[in-house]
Amino acid sequence: MLKADGFDDAIVGVGTHFNTDVIIYNYDDCVQILVDRDGMTYEEAIEFMEYNVCGAWAGQGSPVFYRGSYEEDDYGG
């Protein structure tokens, strides 16, 4: 499993992607870390996350960034 450097406090669990375990991060927590730790504005943190973190593919085992909340009705449940 590959980790996103500096975002340990945003880890919410482990999942499976193409039969490979991956670390799952809370996207919003990652953004807040960038704001608090690096002094970015919210908009700067979003742009940084999209381009440099979520947009980075490090191969199989790359982490997943979770957004929002799961609602069963959203998925026919």
C-alpha positions in Angstrom: 0.0 0.0 0.0 1.3 3.4 -0.9 0.8 6.4 1.4 0.2 10.0 0.7 3.0 11.9 2.6 1.8 14.1 5.4 -1.8 13.0 5.5 -1.8 10.2 8.2 -4.4 12.1 10.2 -6.8 11.8 7.3 -6.7 8.0 7.0 -10.1 6.5 7.4 -9.4 2.8 6.5 -8.2 0.3 4.0 -10.0 -0.9 0.9 -9.4 -3.1 -2.1 -8.9 -1.8 -5.7 -8.2 -4.4 -8.4 -7.3 -7.0 -5.8 -4.8 -4.7 -4.1 -5.2 -3.2 -0.7 -5.2 0.6 -0.7 -5.3 3.2 2.0 -8.4 5.4 2.0 -8.1 9.0 3.0 -10.9 11.5 3.7 -10.5 14.2 1.1 -11.9 17.0 3.2 -9.5 16.2 6.0 -6.6 16.3 3.6 -7.7 19.7 2.4 -8.0 20.9 6.0 -4.5 19.6 6.7 -3.1 21.7 3.8 -4.9 24.8 5.2 -3.8 24.3 8.8 -0.3 22.9 8.2 0.8 24.8 5.1 -1.2 28.0 5.4 -3.0 27.5 2.1 -6.3 29.1 1.4 -9.2 26.7 1.0 -9.1 27.3 -2.8 -5.4 26.7 -3.0 -5.7 23.5 -1.0 -8.4 22.2 -3.3 -6.3 23.0 -6.4 -3.2 21.4 -4.8 -5.2 18.2 -3.9 -6.7 17.9 -7.3 -3.5 18.4 -9.3 -0.7 17.1 -7.0 -2.4 14.5 -4.8 -5.5 13.0 -6.4 -4.0 13.5 -9.9 -0.8 11.6 -9.0 -0.8 8.0 -10.1 2.0 6.0 -8.4 1.0 2.7 -9.8 -0.9 -0.2 -8.3 -1.6 0.4 -4.6 -2.1 4.2 -5.1 -4.3 5.6 -2.3 -8.0 6.5 -2.7 -9.5 9.8 -1.6 -13.0 9.5 -0.2 -15.5 12.4 -0.6 -18.9 12.9 1.0 -20.9 10.4 2.8 -22.6 7.1 1.8 -26.3 7.2 1.7 -28.0 3.9 0.9 -30.8 5.7 -1.0 -28.1 7.2 -3.4 -27.2 3.7 -4.5 -30.6 2.0 -4.7 -30.4 0.5 -1.2 
